[in-house]
Structure formats: C-alpha cells, structure tokens
Amino acid sequence: MTIEDFRKSIEGEQLVYNKEDAVVYKIEKKTYNDLHGWRRDHMFFYFVDDKLNSMDKGEKAVDYRIRID
C-alpha cells in the first residue's frame, strides 16, 4: 500500500514523523467497552520509500514491566 492509498482509505490519520525515505502515521480510535467504558486505541503505520512497511501499537520491549508478588 502506498501513502496515497493509505490516506484515501483512512480518515483522521496524524503525521508523526516525516523524513526523506520514512513516514509514520498514527491512527486513534475511540471504542466503548461495557466493563470499562470509553477508551482510546491507537496504531502506528510505518512507510519506507512510499510503501507500507509495518504496523504496531508503538510499544517497545522496555515498555513492559514484570511484576512478581
């Protein structure tokens, strides 16, 4: 998928990074869960040389914590 195709098919995209050969967009979606109420989910879309390269939630391994009780 190219950046142009992505922007045509997705509404509300936010440009978060733009360099010569790499572009990153963020999509936020508000969802409702009966148990917890409203929450915001997000996804990042990574483009390299105008082609979609990967997608993730923007979390790194160092963001996770292990709790031992």
Residue pairs with C-beta under 8 A, 6 or more apart in sequence:
1 51
1 52
2 50
2 51
2 52
3 23
3 47
3 50
6 13
6 25
6 45
6 47
6 52
7 13
10 25
10 27
12 27
12 28
13 25
13 26
13 27
13 45
14 25
14 26
14 27
14 28
15 23
15 24
15 25
16 24
16 25
16 26
16 44
17 23
17 24
18 24
21 48
21 49
22 46
22 47
22 48
23 46
23 47
23 50
24 44
24 45
24 46
24 47
25 44
25 45
25 47
26 42
26 43
26 44
26 45
26 58
27 42
27 43
27 44
27 45
28 40
28 41
28 42
29 40
29 41
29 42
30 38
30 39
30 40
30 41
31 38
31 39
31 40
31 41
32 38
32 39
33 39
42 57
42 58
43 55
43 56
43 57
44 55
44 56
44 57
44 58
45 52
45 55
46 52
46 53
46 54
46 55
46 56
47 53
